[in-house]
Amino acid sequence: MGECNIDHSQKDVQEKYQSQKEFLPQDIHPLFNHFFEKEHTQDIWNEVFHLLKKYDLVTEEERSERNNKLKLVLKNV
């Protein structure tokens, strides 16, 4: 993924999550629910946004990598 200089808000991340939700594994949904209940640093918001960005268009291998990264971030914040 390329670098992006745009800061994404919680609302941006929630909207991106909603648009990609149907493509994500079921076991990740509760993690997002918990994630959105808390405050996070700008770096975390940006990282999660970019892991979700165009999720529906990536290969299965890329999805697997993103799923692992998402779980790591969502479980540790």
mmJSON file of the N, C-alpha and C atoms, coordinates in Angstrom:
{"data_MODEL":{"atom_site":{
"group_PDB":["ATOM","ATOM","ATOM","ATOM","ATOM","ATOM","ATOM","ATOM","ATOM","ATOM","ATOM","ATOM","ATOM","ATOM","ATOM","ATOM","ATOM","ATOM","ATOM","ATOM","ATOM","ATOM","ATOM","ATOM","ATOM","ATOM","ATOM","ATOM","ATOM","ATOM","ATOM","ATOM","ATOM","ATOM","ATOM","ATOM","ATOM","ATOM","ATOM","ATOM","ATOM","ATOM","ATOM","ATOM","ATOM","ATOM","ATOM","ATOM","ATOM","ATOM","ATOM","ATOM","ATOM","ATOM","ATOM","ATOM","ATOM","ATOM","ATOM","ATOM","ATOM","ATOM","ATOM","ATOM","ATOM","ATOM","ATOM","ATOM","ATOM","ATOM","ATOM","ATOM","ATOM","ATOM","ATOM","ATOM","ATOM","ATOM","ATOM","ATOM","ATOM","ATOM","ATOM","ATOM","ATOM","ATOM","ATOM","ATOM","ATOM","ATOM","ATOM","ATOM","ATOM","ATOM","ATOM","ATOM","ATOM","ATOM","ATOM","ATOM","ATOM","ATOM","ATOM","ATOM","ATOM","ATOM","ATOM","ATOM","ATOM","ATOM","ATOM","ATOM","ATOM","ATOM","ATOM","ATOM","ATOM","ATOM","ATOM","ATOM","ATOM","ATOM","ATOM","ATOM","ATOM","ATOM","ATOM","ATOM","ATOM","ATOM","ATOM","ATOM","ATOM","ATOM","ATOM","ATOM","ATOM","ATOM","ATOM","ATOM","ATOM","ATOM","ATOM","ATOM","ATOM","ATOM","ATOM","ATOM","ATOM","ATOM","ATOM","ATOM","ATOM","ATOM","ATOM","ATOM","ATOM","ATOM","ATOM","ATOM","ATOM","ATOM","ATOM","ATOM","ATOM","ATOM","ATOM","ATOM","ATOM","ATOM","ATOM","ATOM","ATOM","ATOM","ATOM","ATOM","ATOM","ATOM","ATOM","ATOM","ATOM","ATOM","ATOM","ATOM","ATOM","ATOM","ATOM","ATOM","ATOM","ATOM","ATOM","ATOM","ATOM","ATOM","ATOM","ATOM","ATOM","ATOM","ATOM","ATOM","ATOM","ATOM","ATOM","ATOM","ATOM","ATOM","ATOM","ATOM","ATOM","ATOM","ATOM","ATOM","ATOM","ATOM","ATOM","ATOM","ATOM","ATOM","ATOM","ATOM","ATOM","ATOM","ATOM","ATOM","ATOM","ATOM","ATOM","ATOM","ATOM","ATOM","ATOM"],
"id":[1,2,3,4,5,6,7,8,9,10,11,12,13,14,15,16,17,18,19,20,21,22,23,24,25,26,27,28,29,30,31,32,33,34,35,36,37,38,39,40,41,42,43,44,45,46,47,48,49,50,51,52,53,54,55,56,57,58,59,60,61,62,63,64,65,66,67,68,69,70,71,72,73,74,75,76,77,78,79,80,81,82,83,84,85,86,87,88,89,90,91,92,93,94,95,96,97,98,99,100,101,102,103,104,105,106,107,108,109,110,111,112,113,114,115,116,117,118,119,120,121,122,123,124,125,126,127,128,129,130,131,132,133,134,135,136,137,138,139,140,141,142,143,144,145,146,147,148,149,150,151,152,153,154,155,156,157,158,159,160,161,162,163,164,165,166,167,168,169,170,171,172,173,174,175,176,177,178,179,180,181,182,183,184,185,186,187,188,189,190,191,192,193,194,195,196,197,198,199,200,201,202,203,204,205,206,207,208,209,210,211,212,213,214,215,216,217,218,219,220,221,222,223,224,225,226,227,228,229,230,231],
"type_symbol":["N","C","C","N","C","C","N","C","C","N","C","C","N","C","C","N","C","C","N","C","C","N","C","C","N","C","C","N","C","C","N","C","C","N","C","C","N","C","C","N","C","C","N","C","C","N","C","C","N","C","C","N","C","C","N","C","C","N","C","C","N","C","C","N","C","C","N","C","C","N","C","C","N","C","C","N","C","C","N","C","C","N","C","C","N","C","C","N","C","C","N","C","C","N","C","C","N","C","C","N","C","C","N","C","C","N","C","C","N","C","C","N","C","C","N","C","C","N","C","C","N","C","C","N","C","C","N","C","C","N","C","C","N","C","C","N","C","C","N","C","C","N","C","C","N","C","C","N","C","C","N","C","C","N","C","C","N","C","C","N","C","C","N","C","C","N","C","C","N","C","C","N","C","C","N","C","C","N","C","C","N","C","C","N","C","C","N","C","C","N","C","C","N","C","C","N","C","C","N","C","C","N","C","C","N","C","C","N","C","C","N","C","C","N","C","C","N","C","C","N","C","C","N","C","C","N","C","C","N","C","C"],
"label_atom_id":["N","CA","C","N","CA","C","N","CA","C","N","CA","C","N","CA","C","N","CA","C","N","CA","C","N","CA","C","N","CA","C","N","CA","C","N","CA","C","N","CA","C","N","CA","C","N","CA","C","N","CA","C","N","CA","C","N","CA","C","N","CA","C","N","CA","C","N","CA","C","N","CA","C","N","CA","C","N","CA","C","N","CA","C","N","CA","C","N","CA","C","N","CA","C","N","CA","C","N","CA","C","N","CA","C","N","CA","C","N","CA","C","N","CA","C","N","CA","C","N","CA","C","N","CA","C","N","CA","C","N","CA","C","N","CA","C","N","CA","C","N","CA","C","N","CA","C","N","CA","C","N","CA","C","N","CA","C","N","CA","C","N","CA","C","N","CA","C","N","CA","C","N","CA","C","N","CA","C","N","CA","C","N","CA","C","N","CA","C","N","CA","C","N","CA","C","N","CA","C","N","CA","C","N","CA","C","N","CA","C","N","CA","C","N","CA","C","N","CA","C","N","CA","C","N","CA","C","N","CA","C","N","CA","C","N","CA","C","N","CA","C","N","CA","C","N","CA","C","N","CA","C","N","CA","C","N","CA","C","N","CA","C","N","CA","C","N","CA","C"],
"label_alt_id":[null,null,null,null,null,null,null,null,null,null,null,null,null,null,null,null,null,null,null,null,null,null,null,null,null,null,null,null,null,null,null,null,null,null,null,null,null,null,null,null,null,null,null,null,null,null,null,null,null,null,null,null,null,null,null,null,null,null,null,null,null,null,null,null,null,null,null,null,null,null,null,null,null,null,null,null,null,null,null,null,null,null,null,null,null,null,null,null,null,null,null,null,null,null,null,null,null,null,null,null,null,null,null,null,null,null,null,null,null,null,null,null,null,null,null,null,null,null,null,null,null,null,null,null,null,null,null,null,null,null,null,null,null,null,null,null,null,null,null,null,null,null,null,null,null,null,null,null,null,null,null,null,null,null,null,null,null,null,null,null,null,null,null,null,null,null,null,null,null,null,null,null,null,null,null,null,null,null,null,null,null,null,null,null,null,null,null,null,null,null,null,null,null,null,null,null,null,null,null,null,null,null,null,null,null,null,null,null,null,null,null,null,null,null,null,null,null,null,null,null,null,null,null,null,null,null,null,null,null,null,null],
"label_comp_id":["MET","MET","MET","GLY","GLY","GLY","GLU","GLU","GLU","CYS","CYS","CYS","ASN","ASN","ASN","ILE","ILE","ILE","ASP","ASP","ASP","HIS","HIS","HIS","SER","SER","SER","GLN","GLN","GLN","LYS","LYS","LYS","ASP","ASP","ASP","VAL","VAL","VAL","GLN","GLN","GLN","GLU","GLU","GLU","LYS","LYS","LYS","TYR","TYR","TYR","GLN","GLN","GLN","SER","SER","SER","GLN","GLN","GLN","LYS","LYS","LYS","GLU","GLU","GLU","PHE","PHE","PHE","LEU","LEU","LEU","PRO","PRO","PRO","GLN","GLN","GLN","ASP","ASP","ASP","ILE","ILE","ILE","HIS","HIS","HIS","PRO","PRO","PRO","LEU","LEU","LEU","PHE","PHE","PHE","ASN","ASN","ASN","HIS","HIS","HIS","PHE","PHE","PHE","PHE","PHE","PHE","GLU","GLU","GLU","LYS","LYS","LYS","GLU","GLU","GLU","HIS","HIS","HIS","THR","THR","THR","GLN","GLN","GLN","ASP","ASP","ASP","ILE","ILE","ILE","TRP","TRP","TRP","ASN","ASN","ASN","GLU","GLU","GLU","VAL","VAL","VAL","PHE","PHE","PHE","HIS","HIS","HIS","LEU","LEU","LEU","LEU","LEU","LEU","LYS","LYS","LYS","LYS","LYS","LYS","TYR","TYR","TYR","ASP","ASP","ASP","LEU","LEU","LEU","VAL","VAL","VAL","THR","THR","THR","GLU","GLU","GLU","GLU","GLU","GLU","GLU","GLU","GLU","ARG","ARG","ARG","SER","SER","SER","GLU","GLU","GLU","ARG","ARG","ARG","ASN","ASN","ASN","ASN","ASN","ASN","LYS","LYS","LYS","LEU","LEU","LEU","LYS","LYS","LYS","LEU","LEU","LEU","VAL","VAL","VAL","LEU","LEU","LEU","LYS","LYS","LYS","ASN","ASN","ASN","VAL","VAL","VAL"],
"label_asym_id":["A","A","A","A","A","A","A","A","A","A","A","A","A","A","A","A","A","A","A","A","A","A","A","A","A","A","A","A","A","A","A","A","A","A","A","A","A","A","A","A","A","A","A","A","A","A","A","A","A","A","A","A","A","A","A","A","A","A","A","A","A","A","A","A","A","A","A","A","A","A","A","A","A","A","A","A","A","A","A","A","A","A","A","A","A","A","A","A","A","A","A","A","A","A","A","A","A","A","A","A","A","A","A","A","A","A","A","A","A","A","A","A","A","A","A","A","A","A","A","A","A","A","A","A","A","A","A","A","A","A","A","A","A","A","A","A","A","A","A","A","A","A","A","A","A","A","A","A","A","A","A","A","A","A","A","A","A","A","A","A","A","A","A","A","A","A","A","A","A","A","A","A","A","A","A","A","A","A","A","A","A","A","A","A","A","A","A","A","A","A","A","A","A","A","A","A","A","A","A","A","A","A","A","A","A","A","A","A","A","A","A","A","A","A","A","A","A","A","A","A","A","A","A","A","A","A","A","A","A","A","A"],
"label_entity_id":["1","1","1","1","1","1","1","1","1","1","1","1","1","1","1","1","1","1","1","1","1","1","1","1","1","1","1","1","1","1","1","1","1","1","1","1","1","1","1","1","1","1","1","1","1","1","1","1","1","1","1","1","1","1","1","1","1","1","1","1","1","1","1","1","1","1","1","1","1","1","1","1","1","1","1","1","1","1","1","1","1","1","1","1","1","1","1","1","1","1","1","1","1","1","1","1","1","1","1","1","1","1","1","1","1","1","1","1","1","1","1","1","1","1","1","1","1","1","1","1","1","1","1","1","1","1","1","1","1","1","1","1","1","1","1","1","1","1","1","1","1","1","1","1","1","1","1","1","1","1","1","1","1","1","1","1","1","1","1","1","1","1","1","1","1","1","1","1","1","1","1","1","1","1","1","1","1","1","1","1","1","1","1","1","1","1","1","1","1","1","1","1","1","1","1","1","1","1","1","1","1","1","1","1","1","1","1","1","1","1","1","1","1","1","1","1","1","1","1","1","1","1","1","1","1","1","1","1","1","1","1"],
"label_seq_id":[1,1,1,2,2,2,3,3,3,4,4,4,5,5,5,6,6,6,7,7,7,8,8,8,9,9,9,10,10,10,11,11,11,12,12,12,13,13,13,14,14,14,15,15,15,16,16,16,17,17,17,18,18,18,19,19,19,20,20,20,21,21,21,22,22,22,23,23,23,24,24,24,25,25,25,26,26,26,27,27,27,28,28,28,29,29,29,30,30,30,31,31,31,32,32,32,33,33,33,34,34,34,35,35,35,36,36,36,37,37,37,38,38,38,39,39,39,40,40,40,41,41,41,42,42,42,43,43,43,44,44,44,45,45,45,46,46,46,47,47,47,48,48,48,49,49,49,50,50,50,51,51,51,52,52,52,53,53,53,54,54,54,55,55,55,56,56,56,57,57,57,58,58,58,59,59,59,60,60,60,61,61,61,62,62,62,63,63,63,64,64,64,65,65,65,66,66,66,67,67,67,68,68,68,69,69,69,70,70,70,71,71,71,72,72,72,73,73,73,74,74,74,75,75,75,76,76,76,77,77,77],
"pdbx_PDB_ins_code":[null,null,null,null,null,null,null,null,null,null,null,null,null,null,null,null,null,null,null,null,null,null,null,null,null,null,null,null,null,null,null,null,null,null,null,null,null,null,null,null,null,null,null,null,null,null,null,null,null,null,null,null,null,null,null,null,null,null,null,null,null,null,null,null,null,null,null,null,null,null,null,null,null,null,null,null,null,null,null,null,null,null,null,null,null,null,null,null,null,null,null,null,null,null,null,null,null,null,null,null,null,null,null,null,null,null,null,null,null,null,null,null,null,null,null,null,null,null,null,null,null,null,null,null,null,null,null,null,null,null,null,null,null,null,null,null,null,null,null,null,null,null,null,null,null,null,null,null,null,null,null,null,null,null,null,null,null,null,null,null,null,null,null,null,null,null,null,null,null,null,null,null,null,null,null,null,null,null,null,null,null,null,null,null,null,null,null,null,null,null,null,null,null,null,null,null,null,null,null,null,null,null,null,null,null,null,null,null,null,null,null,null,null,null,null,null,null,null,null,null,null,null,null,null,null,null,null,null,null,null,null],
"Cartn_x":[0.847,0.0,0.886,0.512,1.281,1.001,1.9,1.713,0.627,-0.148,-1.211,-1.02,-1.121,-0.924,-2.235,-3.334,-4.638,-4.942,-5.368,-5.799,-7.271,-7.581,-8.949,-9.583,-10.801,-11.526,-12.186,-12.703,-13.445,-14.62,-15.287,-16.424,-15.988,-14.843,-14.304,-14.094,-13.505,-13.205,-14.509,-15.481,-16.76,-17.464,-17.434,-18.067,-17.348,-16.021,-15.252,-15.55,-15.631,-15.974,-17.347,-18.325,-19.677,-19.683,-18.884,-18.861,-18.15,-17.303,-16.532,-16.982,-17.894,-18.311,-18.69,-19.432,-19.905,-18.764,-17.619,-16.479,-15.528,-15.691,-14.811,-15.268,-14.33,-14.725,-15.629,-16.562,-17.528,-16.865,-15.767,-15.15,-14.493,-14.408,-13.771,-14.79,-16.065,-17.096,-17.157,-17.13,-17.15,-15.932,-14.807,-13.603,-13.806,-14.454,-14.732,-15.728,-16.737,-17.718,-17.023,-16.136,-15.379,-14.431,-13.789,-12.838,-13.491,-14.7,-15.373,-15.884,-15.871,-16.309,-15.219,-14.008,-12.878,-12.287,-11.481,-10.705,-9.377,-8.87,-7.605,-6.748,-5.474,-4.574,-4.865,-4.412,-4.603,-3.933,-2.779,-2.073,-2.913,-3.602,-4.442,-5.619,-6.29,-7.415,-6.956,-5.815,-5.299,-4.952,-4.304,-3.909,-5.127,-6.135,-7.328,-8.058,-8.133,-8.778,-8.1,-6.785,-6.06,-6.081,-6.233,-6.41,-7.779,-8.758,-10.105,-10.263,-9.462,-9.596,-9.436,-10.428,-10.45,-10.263,-10.671,-10.573,-11.279,-12.419,-13.208,-12.528,-11.513,-10.866,-9.536,-9.025,-7.702,-7.784,-6.64,-6.561,-6.819,-7.088,-7.294,-6.056,-4.895,-3.647,-3.535,-3.85,-3.811,-4.864,-6.035,-7.088,-6.618,-5.974,-5.474,-4.471,-3.566,-2.593,-3.294,-4.253,-4.984,-5.789,-6.405,-7.161,-6.26,-5.08,-4.135,-3.733,-3.457,-3.069,-4.23,-5.443,-6.611,-6.821,-6.753,-6.953,-5.9,-4.671,-3.582,-3.857,-4.24,-4.504,-5.75,-6.831,-8.1,-8.056,-7.264,-7.174,-6.234,-5.384,-4.357,-4.519,-5.702,-5.94,-6.966],
"Cartn_y":[-1.181,0.0,1.235,2.198,3.423,4.324,5.261,6.214,7.223,7.611,8.59,9.673,10.908,12.021,12.579,11.893,12.36,11.717,12.531,12.008,11.627,10.42,9.912,9.949,10.453,10.577,9.252,9.2,8.018,7.788,8.858,8.749,8.153,8.59,8.032,6.525,6.127,4.708,3.912,4.458,3.768,3.611,4.644,4.567,3.552,3.533,2.569,1.153,0.98,-0.331,-0.784,0.102,-0.254,-0.655,0.031,-0.258,-1.586,-2.044,-3.274,-4.436,-4.152,-5.11,-6.482,-6.509,-7.781,-8.66,-8.056,-8.793,-9.287,-8.754,-9.11,-10.401,-11.147,-12.369,-12.039,-12.934,-12.701,-12.478,-13.146,-13.046,-11.688,-10.865,-9.554,-8.473,-8.721,-7.711,-7.292,-8.241,-7.821,-6.971,-7.241,-6.45,-5.001,-4.814,-3.449,-2.755,-3.483,-2.885,-2.345,-3.126,-2.71,-1.559,-1.649,-0.632,0.75,0.807,2.093,2.722,1.971,2.507,3.315,3.268,3.92,5.035,5.854,6.883,6.268,6.734,6.202,7.33,7.035,8.028,8.156,9.241,9.458,8.356,7.901,6.825,5.544,5.244,4.035,4.189,5.337,5.571,5.422,6.022,5.967,4.539,3.816,2.447,1.57,1.649,0.825,1.227,2.517,2.971,2.341,2.371,1.865,0.342,-0.337,-1.789,-2.143,-1.273,-1.501,-1.021,-0.058,0.564,-0.471,-0.536,-1.451,-2.914,-3.221,-4.597,-5.576,-5.157,-6.03,-6.335,-5.576,-5.732,-6.473,-6.751,-7.366,-8.893,-9.512,-10.967,-11.629,-12.924,-13.672,-13.608,-13.665,-13.587,-12.242,-11.173,-9.826,-9.701,-10.27,-10.231,-10.919,-12.04,-12.78,-11.934,-11.275,-10.401,-9.245,-8.632,-7.511,-7.974,-9.147,-9.686,-9.849,-10.402,-10.584,-9.245,-8.255,-6.93,-6.272,-6.383,-5.797,-6.407,-7.718,-8.383,-7.952,-7.854,-7.424,-6.028,-5.101,-3.722,-3.66,-4.286,-4.174,-4.835,-5.878,-6.556,-5.851,-4.989,-4.384,-2.893,-2.393,-0.966,-0.828],
"Cartn_z":[0.0,0.0,0.0,-0.787,-0.848,0.33,0.529,1.616,1.252,2.242,2.059,3.109,2.69,3.611,4.156,3.882,4.35,5.701,6.662,7.949,7.848,8.268,8.189,9.572,9.619,10.884,11.254,12.467,12.899,11.95,11.565,10.638,9.31,8.786,7.534,7.666,8.777,8.991,9.135,9.85,10.002,8.658,7.845,6.526,5.638,5.696,4.916,5.399,6.708,7.263,6.763,6.813,6.361,4.886,4.088,2.65,2.342,3.246,3.023,3.92,4.819,5.851,5.29,4.205,3.662,3.115,2.864,2.322,3.418,4.619,5.736,6.402,7.0,7.718,8.908,9.205,10.281,11.636,11.9,13.22,13.477,12.458,12.64,13.036,12.778,13.068,14.544,15.49,16.901,17.274,16.637,16.912,16.481,15.347,14.887,15.809,16.256,17.168,18.411,18.958,20.143,19.801,18.667,18.208,18.119,17.573,17.377,18.675,19.761,21.051,21.745,21.221,21.877,21.028,21.692,20.996,20.561,19.419,18.913,18.363,18.201,17.615,16.126,15.569,14.136,13.318,13.765,13.05,12.982,14.063,14.096,13.14,13.188,12.269,10.819,10.499,9.128,8.721,9.618,9.297,9.015,9.877,9.688,8.409,8.139,6.903,5.693,5.662,4.493,4.391,5.508,5.446,4.863,5.088,4.552,3.107,2.73,1.41,0.292,-0.581,-1.735,-1.327,-0.105,0.396,-0.535,-1.057,-1.922,-3.256,-3.623,-4.923,-4.885,-3.697,-3.589,-3.711,-3.951,-4.067,-2.718,-2.753,-1.507,-0.62,-1.23,-0.462,0.246,-0.474,0.116,1.218,1.005,2.038,3.307,3.152,4.31,5.097,4.388,5.043,5.754,5.069,5.681,6.891,6.793,7.935,9.14,8.931,10.032,10.638,9.792,10.288,11.016,10.458,11.115,12.494,12.584,13.868,14.869,14.405,15.281,15.836,14.965,15.385,16.27,15.832,16.544,17.931,18.084,19.382,20.349,19.832,20.669,20.908,20.675,20.962,22.064],
"occupancy":[1.0,1.0,1.0,1.0,1.0,1.0,1.0,1.0,1.0,1.0,1.0,1.0,1.0,1.0,1.0,1.0,1.0,1.0,1.0,1.0,1.0,1.0,1.0,1.0,1.0,1.0,1.0,1.0,1.0,1.0,1.0,1.0,1.0,1.0,1.0,1.0,1.0,1.0,1.0,1.0,1.0,1.0,1.0,1.0,1.0,1.0,1.0,1.0,1.0,1.0,1.0,1.0,1.0,1.0,1.0,1.0,1.0,1.0,1.0,1.0,1.0,1.0,1.0,1.0,1.0,1.0,1.0,1.0,1.0,1.0,1.0,1.0,1.0,1.0,1.0,1.0,1.0,1.0,1.0,1.0,1.0,1.0,1.0,1.0,1.0,1.0,1.0,1.0,1.0,1.0,1.0,1.0,1.0,1.0,1.0,1.0,1.0,1.0,1.0,1.0,1.0,1.0,1.0,1.0,1.0,1.0,1.0,1.0,1.0,1.0,1.0,1.0,1.0,1.0,1.0,1.0,1.0,1.0,1.0,1.0,1.0,1.0,1.0,1.0,1.0,1.0,1.0,1.0,1.0,1.0,1.0,1.0,1.0,1.0,1.0,1.0,1.0,1.0,1.0,1.0,1.0,1.0,1.0,1.0,1.0,1.0,1.0,1.0,1.0,1.0,1.0,1.0,1.0,1.0,1.0,1.0,1.0,1.0,1.0,1.0,1.0,1.0,1.0,1.0,1.0,1.0,1.0,1.0,1.0,1.0,1.0,1.0,1.0,1.0,1.0,1.0,1.0,1.0,1.0,1.0,1.0,1.0,1.0,1.0,1.0,1.0,1.0,1.0,1.0,1.0,1.0,1.0,1.0,1.0,1.0,1.0,1.0,1.0,1.0,1.0,1.0,1.0,1.0,1.0,1.0,1.0,1.0,1.0,1.0,1.0,1.0,1.0,1.0,1.0,1.0,1.0,1.0,1.0,1.0,1.0,1.0,1.0,1.0,1.0,1.0,1.0,1.0,1.0,1.0,1.0,1.0],
"B_iso_or_equiv":[0.0,0.0,0.0,0.0,0.0,0.0,0.0,0.0,0.0,0.0,0.0,0.0,0.0,0.0,0.0,0.0,0.0,0.0,0.0,0.0,0.0,0.0,0.0,0.0,0.0,0.0,0.0,0.0,0.0,0.0,0.0,0.0,0.0,0.0,0.0,0.0,0.0,0.0,0.0,0.0,0.0,0.0,0.0,0.0,0.0,0.0,0.0,0.0,0.0,0.0,0.0,0.0,0.0,0.0,0.0,0.0,0.0,0.0,0.0,0.0,0.0,0.0,0.0,0.0,0.0,0.0,0.0,0.0,0.0,0.0,0.0,0.0,0.0,0.0,0.0,0.0,0.0,0.0,0.0,0.0,0.0,0.0,0.0,0.0,0.0,0.0,0.0,0.0,0.0,0.0,0.0,0.0,0.0,0.0,0.0,0.0,0.0,0.0,0.0,0.0,0.0,0.0,0.0,0.0,0.0,0.0,0.0,0.0,0.0,0.0,0.0,0.0,0.0,0.0,0.0,0.0,0.0,0.0,0.0,0.0,0.0,0.0,0.0,0.0,0.0,0.0,0.0,0.0,0.0,0.0,0.0,0.0,0.0,0.0,0.0,0.0,0.0,0.0,0.0,0.0,0.0,0.0,0.0,0.0,0.0,0.0,0.0,0.0,0.0,0.0,0.0,0.0,0.0,0.0,0.0,0.0,0.0,0.0,0.0,0.0,0.0,0.0,0.0,0.0,0.0,0.0,0.0,0.0,0.0,0.0,0.0,0.0,0.0,0.0,0.0,0.0,0.0,0.0,0.0,0.0,0.0,0.0,0.0,0.0,0.0,0.0,0.0,0.0,0.0,0.0,0.0,0.0,0.0,0.0,0.0,0.0,0.0,0.0,0.0,0.0,0.0,0.0,0.0,0.0,0.0,0.0,0.0,0.0,0.0,0.0,0.0,0.0,0.0,0.0,0.0,0.0,0.0,0.0,0.0,0.0,0.0,0.0,0.0,0.0,0.0,0.0,0.0,0.0,0.0,0.0,0.0],
"pdbx_formal_charge":[null,null,null,null,null,null,null,null,null,null,null,null,null,null,null,null,null,null,null,null,null,null,null,null,null,null,null,null,null,null,null,null,null,null,null,null,null,null,null,null,null,null,null,null,null,null,null,null,null,null,null,null,null,null,null,null,null,null,null,null,null,null,null,null,null,null,null,null,null,null,null,null,null,null,null,null,null,null,null,null,null,null,null,null,null,null,null,null,null,null,null,null,null,null,null,null,null,null,null,null,null,null,null,null,null,null,null,null,null,null,null,null,null,null,null,null,null,null,null,null,null,null,null,null,null,null,null,null,null,null,null,null,null,null,null,null,null,null,null,null,null,null,null,null,null,null,null,null,null,null,null,null,null,null,null,null,null,null,null,null,null,null,null,null,null,null,null,null,null,null,null,null,null,null,null,null,null,null,null,null,null,null,null,null,null,null,null,null,null,null,null,null,null,null,null,null,null,null,null,null,null,null,null,null,null,null,null,null,null,null,null,null,null,null,null,null,null,null,null,null,null,null,null,null,null,null,null,null,null,null,null],
"auth_seq_id":[1,1,1,2,2,2,3,3,3,4,4,4,5,5,5,6,6,6,7,7,7,8,8,8,9,9,9,10,10,10,11,11,11,12,12,12,13,13,13,14,14,14,15,15,15,16,16,16,17,17,17,18,18,18,19,19,19,20,20,20,21,21,21,22,22,22,23,23,23,24,24,24,25,25,25,26,26,26,27,27,27,28,28,28,29,29,29,30,30,30,31,31,31,32,32,32,33,33,33,34,34,34,35,35,35,36,36,36,37,37,37,38,38,38,39,39,39,40,40,40,41,41,41,42,42,42,43,43,43,44,44,44,45,45,45,46,46,46,47,47,47,48,48,48,49,49,49,50,50,50,51,51,51,52,52,52,53,53,53,54,54,54,55,55,55,56,56,56,57,57,57,58,58,58,59,59,59,60,60,60,61,61,61,62,62,62,63,63,63,64,64,64,65,65,65,66,66,66,67,67,67,68,68,68,69,69,69,70,70,70,71,71,71,72,72,72,73,73,73,74,74,74,75,75,75,76,76,76,77,77,77],
"auth_comp_id":["MET","MET","MET","GLY","GLY","GLY","GLU","GLU","GLU","CYS","CYS","CYS","ASN","ASN","ASN","ILE","ILE","ILE","ASP","ASP","ASP","HIS","HIS","HIS","SER","SER","SER","GLN","GLN","GLN","LYS","LYS","LYS","ASP","ASP","ASP","VAL","VAL","VAL","GLN","GLN","GLN","GLU","GLU","GLU","LYS","LYS","LYS","TYR","TYR","TYR","GLN","GLN","GLN","SER","SER","SER","GLN","GLN","GLN","LYS","LYS","LYS","GLU","GLU","GLU","PHE","PHE","PHE","LEU","LEU","LEU","PRO","PRO","PRO","GLN","GLN","GLN","ASP","ASP","ASP","ILE","ILE","ILE","HIS","HIS","HIS","PRO","PRO","PRO","LEU","LEU","LEU","PHE","PHE","PHE","ASN","ASN","ASN","HIS","HIS","HIS","PHE","PHE","PHE","PHE","PHE","PHE","GLU","GLU","GLU","LYS","LYS","LYS","GLU","GLU","GLU","HIS","HIS","HIS","THR","THR","THR","GLN","GLN","GLN","ASP","ASP","ASP","ILE","ILE","ILE","TRP","TRP","TRP","ASN","ASN","ASN","GLU","GLU","GLU","VAL","VAL","VAL","PHE","PHE","PHE","HIS","HIS","HIS","LEU","LEU","LEU","LEU","LEU","LEU","LYS","LYS","LYS","LYS","LYS","LYS","TYR","TYR","TYR","ASP","ASP","ASP","LEU","LEU","LEU","VAL","VAL","VAL","THR","THR","THR","GLU","GLU","GLU","GLU","GLU","GLU","GLU","GLU","GLU","ARG","ARG","ARG","SER","SER","SER","GLU","GLU","GLU","ARG","ARG","ARG","ASN","ASN","ASN","ASN","ASN","ASN","LYS","LYS","LYS","LEU","LEU","LEU","LYS","LYS","LYS","LEU","LEU","LEU","VAL","VAL","VAL","LEU","LEU","LEU","LYS","LYS","LYS","ASN","ASN","ASN","VAL","VAL","VAL"],
"auth_asym_id":["A","A","A","A","A","A","A","A","A","A","A","A","A","A","A","A","A","A","A","A","A","A","A","A","A","A","A","A","A","A","A","A","A","A","A","A","A","A","A","A","A","A","A","A","A","A","A","A","A","A","A","A","A","A","A","A","A","A","A","A","A","A","A","A","A","A","A","A","A","A","A","A","A","A","A","A","A","A","A","A","A","A","A","A","A","A","A","A","A","A","A","A","A","A","A","A","A","A","A","A","A","A","A","A","A","A","A","A","A","A","A","A","A","A","A","A","A","A","A","A","A","A","A","A","A","A","A","A","A","A","A","A","A","A","A","A","A","A","A","A","A","A","A","A","A","A","A","A","A","A","A","A","A","A","A","A","A","A","A","A","A","A","A","A","A","A","A","A","A","A","A","A","A","A","A","A","A","A","A","A","A","A","A","A","A","A","A","A","A","A","A","A","A","A","A","A","A","A","A","A","A","A","A","A","A","A","A","A","A","A","A","A","A","A","A","A","A","A","A","A","A","A","A","A","A","A","A","A","A","A","A"],
"auth_atom_id":["N","CA","C","N","CA","C","N","CA","C","N","CA","C","N","CA","C","N","CA","C","N","CA","C","N","CA","C","N","CA","C","N","CA","C","N","CA","C","N","CA","C","N","CA","C","N","CA","C","N","CA","C","N","CA","C","N","CA","C","N","CA","C","N","CA","C","N","CA","C","N","CA","C","N","CA","C","N","CA","C","N","CA","C","N","CA","C","N","CA","C","N","CA","C","N","CA","C","N","CA","C","N","CA","C","N","CA","C","N","CA","C","N","CA","C","N","CA","C","N","CA","C","N","CA","C","N","CA","C","N","CA","C","N","CA","C","N","CA","C","N","CA","C","N","CA","C","N","CA","C","N","CA","C","N","CA","C","N","CA","C","N","CA","C","N","CA","C","N","CA","C","N","CA","C","N","CA","C","N","CA","C","N","CA","C","N","CA","C","N","CA","C","N","CA","C","N","CA","C","N","CA","C","N","CA","C","N","CA","C","N","CA","C","N","CA","C","N","CA","C","N","CA","C","N","CA","C","N","CA","C","N","CA","C","N","CA","C","N","CA","C","N","CA","C","N","CA","C","N","CA","C","N","CA","C","N","CA","C","N","CA","C","N","CA","C","N","CA","C"],
"pdbx_PDB_model_num":[1,1,1,1,1,1,1,1,1,1,1,1,1,1,1,1,1,1,1,1,1,1,1,1,1,1,1,1,1,1,1,1,1,1,1,1,1,1,1,1,1,1,1,1,1,1,1,1,1,1,1,1,1,1,1,1,1,1,1,1,1,1,1,1,1,1,1,1,1,1,1,1,1,1,1,1,1,1,1,1,1,1,1,1,1,1,1,1,1,1,1,1,1,1,1,1,1,1,1,1,1,1,1,1,1,1,1,1,1,1,1,1,1,1,1,1,1,1,1,1,1,1,1,1,1,1,1,1,1,1,1,1,1,1,1,1,1,1,1,1,1,1,1,1,1,1,1,1,1,1,1,1,1,1,1,1,1,1,1,1,1,1,1,1,1,1,1,1,1,1,1,1,1,1,1,1,1,1,1,1,1,1,1,1,1,1,1,1,1,1,1,1,1,1,1,1,1,1,1,1,1,1,1,1,1,1,1,1,1,1,1,1,1,1,1,1,1,1,1,1,1,1,1,1,1,1,1,1,1,1,1]
}}}
